[in-house]
């Protein structure tokens, strides 16, 4: 989820709900991008340059077209764009990563008439009689739905997430169309087989679009974390929850990024709690909420508790994935760098070709991380001295498109959560005893 934009204003925009309407958006996008390519190509040729196709695709104007249309579509298209910008921003061409980042800040909402149509379909024509008050303006929006505050006749305050129309039915086509955009932009080598990854993305997005499933996951997390004051999970309201509407208790909390202004001990405690949760998900629960979007967490200053939101991306962690992370942690705890590399290749974290062709670069990356993790005291996520080393070595490897490797989809989902959690810890400049937490999690 995300709050409204910097100006505090929401912009109404009818969400295309039918497959034909959504296909029309992609058609207009393709036409606009093609026109941009031709115009920019003509301009560069006229100035005596020989333009490359990928450069023509990634002009700021074309990137703006892509970001704007994906935000209009919402659903799978926008979510994939958000994931690309969040997870690979440092590695994409700067024009594309900058514009894709806009997808995290778009503030479109359904017009009131469209919102009313969705709620009539889910709750019936007289749905307003269920509430003492229902706020028409959303308090938050995300890629597949927007959230409204409502008050029940008995005084309970609820958060009601309403799914944009057409999202669930458009997932397969949206994912395929976004993949095509990435292909034609030249960002992805033609040799890479994205089929398994795209299939996994479609399955996950279909699960996220099922709010009944998300409600069950939310309740399961509440049961697992009951009695632990570090975490707060909303209560599910069954009688109002449908496949396209999720109703839950409204929990007060501040954006977790506001912790950046809190005392060091409060930042450390919050991130210790969050990293502990990730380790429990991986090695105890066998289930992980795999979307690390910062907006999925809130913070309660009075108690220091973390409010956990949005369980649509919760999924089972396969035993072999959990075992792979256990082996990596074991090797890391004894600081066997060679074993870390070997396990990373065996389990698919690193491609065999990359390990063979760029072994020295990979070893330097492992050494930089190992040295940082084994300094005396808690790991300081705010000390990013090792990051430039890792980034530079990674750029050299990524530039070699002949050895590109797509890890197992389940590993990617888990790694996205691990990496996103580390990114939040870095944003908060938290200091956490990572080695001790990891050792405890695997029983060492």
C-alpha positions in Angstrom: 0.0 0.0 0.0 0.9 3.6 -0.3 -0.6 6.8 1.1 -1.8 9.6 -1.2 0.7 11.7 -3.1 2.8 14.6 -1.9 0.1 17.2 -2.6 -2.5 15.3 -0.6 -4.6 15.1 -3.8 -6.0 12.1 -5.6 -6.7 12.1 -9.3 -9.8 10.2 -10.6 -9.1 7.9 -13.5 -11.5 5.3 -14.8 -9.7 1.9 -14.6 -10.1 -0.2 -17.8 -11.8 -3.3 -16.6 -12.4 -5.4 -19.8 -9.7 -7.3 -21.6 -10.5 -5.4 -24.8 -10.1 -2.0 -23.0 -6.8 -3.1 -21.4 -5.5 -4.4 -24.7 -6.4 -1.0 -26.2 -4.2 0.7 -23.6 -1.3 -1.5 -24.6 -2.0 -0.8 -28.2 -1.9 3.0 -27.6 1.2 2.5 -25.6 2.9 0.5 -28.4 1.8 3.1 -30.9 3.1 6.0 -28.8 6.4 4.3 -28.1 6.9 3.4 -31.8 6.2 7.0 -32.8 8.7 8.1 -30.2 11.3 5.7 -31.6 10.8 7.0 -35.1 10.9 10.6 -34.1 14.0 10.2 -32.0 15.7 8.1 -34.7 15.0 10.7 -37.3 16.4 13.4 -35.0 19.6 11.5 -34.3 20.1 10.6 -38.0 19.6 14.2 -38.9 22.4 15.2 -36.5 24.8 12.6 -38.1 24.5 9.9 -35.4 23.8 6.2 -35.9 21.3 5.4 -33.1 20.9 2.1 -31.4 17.4 0.7 -31.1 17.6 0.2 -27.3 18.7 3.8 -26.9 15.7 4.9 -28.9 13.3 2.8 -26.8 14.6 4.2 -23.5 14.3 7.9 -24.1 12.7 9.8 -21.2 9.6 10.5 -23.3 9.1 6.8 -24.0 9.8 5.8 -20.4 7.2 8.4 -19.3 4.6 6.8 -21.7 5.3 3.4 -20.2 5.0 4.6 -16.6 1.9 6.5 -17.2 0.0 3.8 -19.1 1.1 1.1 -16.6 -0.2 3.2 -13.7 -3.5 3.6 -15.7 -3.8 -0.1 -16.0 -3.0 -0.8 -12.4 -3.1 -4.6 -11.7 -0.3 -6.9 -12.8 1.1 -4.4 -15.3 1.7 -1.8 -12.7 2.9 -4.2 -10.1 5.6 -5.7 -12.3 6.8 -2.2 -13.2 7.0 -1.4 -9.5 8.9 -4.6 -8.8 11.4 -3.9 -11.6 12.1 -0.4 -10.4 12.4 -1.4 -6.7 14.5 -4.6 -7.2 16.7 -3.7 -10.1 16.8 0.1 -10.0 20.6 0.2 -9.6 21.1 -2.0 -12.6 18.7 -0.6 -15.2 19.5 2.2 -17.5 19.0 5.4 -15.5 16.3 6.8 -17.8 14.1 3.7 -17.3 14.8 3.2 -13.5 14.0 6.9 -12.8 10.7 6.9 -14.6 9.6 3.4 -13.4 10.1 4.7 -9.9 7.2 7.0 -10.6 4.9 4.0 -10.5 5.4 4.0 -6.7 4.1 7.5 -6.5 1.1 7.6 -8.8 -2.1 8.6 -7.0 -4.9 7.5 -9.3 -8.1 6.3 -7.8 -11.4 4.9 -9.1 -14.0 7.6 -9.8 -16.9 7.4 -7.2 -19.3 5.9 -9.8 -16.9 3.0 -10.6 -16.2 2.4 -6.9 -20.0 2.2 -6.2 -20.4 -0.2 -9.1 -17.8 -2.6 -7.6 -19.3 -2.4 -4.1 -22.8 -3.0 -5.4 -21.6 -6.1 -7.2 -19.9 -7.4 -4.0 -22.3 -6.2 -1.3 -25.6 -5.5 -3.1 -27.4 -2.3 -4.1 -28.0 -1.1 -0.5 -24.4 -1.6 0.7 -24.2 1.8 2.4 -26.7 0.7 5.0 -24.1 -1.6 6.5 -22.1 1.4 7.7 -22.5 4.4 9.9 -20.0 6.1 7.6 -17.9 5.1 4.5 -15.2 7.5 3.4 -15.4 7.9 -0.4 -11.8 9.1 -0.7 -9.2 6.3 -0.2 -6.6 6.5 2.5 -4.2 4.4 0.5 -3.7 2.9 -2.9 -1.7 0.0 -4.3 -1.3 -1.8 -7.7 -4.5 -3.9 -7.5 -6.7 -2.0 -5.0 -7.4 1.0 -2.9 -8.2 1.3 0.8 -11.1 3.2 2.4 -11.9 3.9 6.1 -15.3 3.0 7.3 -17.2 3.1 10.6 -19.7 0.3 11.6 -22.9 1.0 13.4 -21.3 -0.5 16.6 -18.5 2.0 16.4 -15.8 -0.2 15.0 -13.4 1.5 12.5 -12.5 -0.6 9.5 -10.0 -0.5 6.7 -11.7 -1.8 3.5 -9.6 -2.7 0.5 -11.5 -2.7 -2.8 -10.0 -4.3 -5.9 -9.8 -2.5 -9.1 -12.3 -4.0 -11.7 -10.8 -6.3 -14.3 -7.6 -7.0 -12.4 -7.9 -10.7 -11.8 -9.1 -11.5 -15.4 -6.3 -9.5 -17.0 -3.3 -11.0 -15.2 -2.0 -13.4 -17.8 -2.3 -10.8 -20.7 -0.8 -8.0 -18.6 2.3 -10.1 -17.6 2.9 -11.2 -21.1 2.5 -7.6 -22.4 5.0 -6.2 -19.9 7.4 -9.0 -20.7 7.1 -8.1 -24.4 7.9 -4.5 -23.6 11.1 -5.5 -21.8 12.1 -7.8 -24.7 11.6 -5.2 -27.4 13.5 -2.6 -25.3 16.6 -4.7 -25.5 16.9 -5.0 -21.7 16.7 -8.8 -21.8 18.7 -11.1 -24.0 16.6 -13.2 -26.3 18.4 -16.3 -25.1 16.9 -16.1 -21.6 13.9 -18.3 -21.0 11.5 -16.3 -18.9 8.7 -18.8 -19.2 8.9 -20.4 -15.8 9.4 -17.0 -14.1 6.4 -15.5 -15.9 4.3 -18.5 -15.0 5.2 -18.1 -11.4 4.5 -14.4 -11.5 1.0 -15.1 -12.9 0.3 -17.6 -10.2 1.4 -15.2 -7.5 -0.6 -12.3 -8.9 -3.7 -14.5 -9.2 -3.3 -15.4 -5.5 -2.9 -11.8 -4.5 -6.1 -10.9 -6.4 -8.0 -13.4 -4.2 -9.0 -11.4 -1.1 -10.6 -14.4 0.5 -7.2 -16.1 0.4 -5.5 -13.0 1.7 -7.9 -12.9 4.6 -7.0 -16.5 5.6 -3.3 -15.6 5.4 -3.8 -12.6 7.6 -5.6 -14.6 10.2 -2.9 -17.3 10.1 -0.2 -14.7 10.8 -2.3 -13.3 13.7 -2.4 -16.7 15.2 1.3 -17.4 14.8 2.3 -14.0 16.3 -0.3 -13.9 19.1 1.2 -12.8 22.4 4.2 -11.2 20.8 3.9 -7.5 21.5 6.4 -6.6 18.8 3.8 -7.2 16.1 0.2 -6.2 15.4 -2.0 -7.9 12.8 -5.5 -6.5 11.9 -8.6 -8.6 12.6 -10.4 -10.0 9.6 -14.1 -9.0 9.2 -15.5 -12.1 7.6 -19.0 -10.9 6.9 -17.8 -8.1 4.7 -14.9 -9.9 2.9 -15.4 -11.2 -0.6 -13.0 -12.2 -3.4 -12.7 -8.5 -4.4 -13.2 -6.7 -1.0 -11.1 -7.3 2.1 -12.4 -5.8 5.3 -10.3 -5.6 8.5 -9.9 -3.7 11.7 -8.3 -0.3 11.2 -5.0 -0.1 13.0 -3.3 3.2 13.8 0.3 3.5 12.8 2.8 5.8 11.1 4.7 5.0 7.9 7.7 2.9 8.9 10.1 5.3 7.1 9.3 7.8 9.9 11.4 5.6 12.1 14.4 7.2 10.4 13.9 10.2 12.8 13.6 8.0 15.9 16.4 7.3 18.4 18.9 4.6 17.4 17.6 2.1 19.9 14.0 2.3 18.5 15.3 1.8 14.9 17.4 -1.1 16.0 14.5 -2.7 17.9 12.1 -2.4 15.0 14.5 -3.9 12.5 15.6 -6.7 14.9 11.9 -7.6 15.1 11.4 -7.5 11.4 14.6 -9.5 10.6 13.5 -12.0 13.3 10.2 -12.4 11.6 11.8 -13.0 8.2 13.9 -15.8 9.7 10.9 -17.3 11.4 9.0 -17.2 8.1 11.9 -19.0 6.4 12.7 -21.6 9.0 9.7 -22.0 11.3 6.5 -20.9 9.6 7.2 -22.4 6.2 5.2 -19.4 4.9 6.6 -16.0 3.9 4.9 -12.7 3.0 7.2 -12.1 0.0 6.3 -8.4 -0.8 8.9 -6.1 1.0 7.2 -2.9 0.0 7.8 -0.5 2.9 4.1 0.5 2.8 3.2 -3.0 4.1 4.5 -2.0 7.5 3.5 0.6 10.0 5.1 1.7 13.3 3.4 2.6 16.6 5.7 5.0 18.4 4.0 4.5 21.8 4.7 0.8 21.9 7.4 0.3 19.3 5.2 -2.4 17.7 5.2 -3.1 14.0 1.8 -3.2 12.2 1.8 -5.9 9.5 -0.4 -5.2 6.5 -1.1 -6.8 3.1 -0.8 -10.6 3.1 -1.7 -11.2 -0.5 1.9 -12.2 -1.4 2.1 -14.7 1.5 3.2 -18.1 0.0 4.6 -21.4 1.1 8.4 -21.7 1.2 9.5 -25.0 -0.3 11.6 -27.2 1.9 14.5 -27.2 -0.6 14.5 -23.3 -0.6 14.6 -23.2 3.1 17.4 -25.8 3.1 19.5 -23.8 0.7 19.3 -20.7 2.9 20.2 -22.8 5.9 23.3 -24.1 4.2 24.4 -20.6 3.1 24.0 -19.3 6.7 26.0 -22.3 8.1 28.8 -21.6 5.6 28.6 -17.9 6.4 28.8 -18.5 10.2 32.1 -20.4 9.8 33.3 -17.8 7.2 34.0 -20.5 4.5 33.9 -18.2 1.5 34.7 -21.0 -1.0 31.8 -23.1 0.4 29.5 -20.1 0.2 30.3 -19.7 -3.5 29.8 -23.5 -4.1 26.5 -23.6 -2.3 25.3 -20.5 -4.1 26.0 -22.2 -7.5 24.5 -25.6 -6.4 21.3 -24.0 -5.2 20.9 -21.7 -8.2 21.6 -18.3 -6.5 24.5 -17.9 -8.9 24.6 -19.4 -12.4 27.4 -22.0 -13.1 28.6 -20.0 -16.2 28.9 -16.8 -14.1 30.8 -18.6 -11.4 33.2 -20.0 -14.0 33.7 -16.9 -16.1 33.7 -14.4 -13.3 34.9 -16.4 -10.3 37.3 -13.7 -9.0 34.7 -11.0 -9.2 32.2 -13.2 -7.3 34.8 -14.0 -4.7 35.5 -10.3 -4.2 31.8 -9.7 -3.7 31.5 -12.5 -1.1 34.6 -11.3 0.7 33.2 -7.7 0.9 30.0 -8.9 2.4 31.7 -11.4 4.7 34.1 -8.7 6.0 31.2 -6.3 6.7 29.1 -8.9 8.5 31.9 -10.0 10.8 33.0 -6.7 12.1 32.8 -6.4 15.9 29.4 -5.6 17.3 26.0 -5.5 15.6 25.9 -5.2 11.8 25.5 -1.5 10.9 23.2 -1.3 7.9 23.9 2.4 7.7 27.6 1.7 6.9 27.4 1.1 3.1 31.1 1.0 2.5 30.9 -2.5 1.0 28.1 -1.6 -1.4 30.1 0.1 -4.1 32.4 -2.9 -4.3 29.5 -5.3 -4.7 27.7 -3.0 -7.2 30.8 -2.5 -9.3 31.6 -6.2 -9.5 27.9 -7.0 -10.2 27.9 -4.5 -13.1 30.8 -6.3 -14.7 29.0 -9.6 -14.4 25.7 -8.3 -15.6 27.3 -6.7 -18.6 28.2 -10.2 -19.8 24.8 -11.1 -21.2 26.1 -14.5 -22.4 26.0 -15.8 -18.8 22.8 -14.3 -17.6 21.0 -16.7 -15.3 17.4 -16.8 -14.0 17.2 -18.5 -10.5 14.3 -20.7 -9.4 11.2 -18.6 -9.1 10.6 -19.6 -5.4 14.2 -18.6 -4.6 13.6 -15.2 -6.3 10.4 -14.6 -4.2 12.2 -15.3 -1.0 15.3 -13.3 -2.0 13.1 -10.4 -2.8 11.8 -10.3 0.7 15.3 -10.7 2.2 16.8 -8.0 0.0 13.9 -5.6 0.6 14.2 -6.1 4.4 17.9 -5.2 4.1 17.0 -2.2 2.0 14.7 -0.9 4.7 17.3 -1.5 7.4 19.7 0.5 5.4 17.2 3.3 5.0 16.7 3.4 8.8 20.5 3.0 9.5 19.7 0.3 11.9 22.2 -1.8 13.8 21.2 -5.4 14.2 23.0 -8.5 15.5 22.4 -10.4 12.3 24.8 -13.2 12.9 23.3 -14.0 16.3 19.7 -13.9 14.9 20.7 -16.2 12.0 22.5 -18.6 14.3 19.5 -18.8 16.6 17.1 -19.3 13.7 18.9 -22.4 12.4 19.7 -23.8 15.9 23.4 -23.0 16.0 
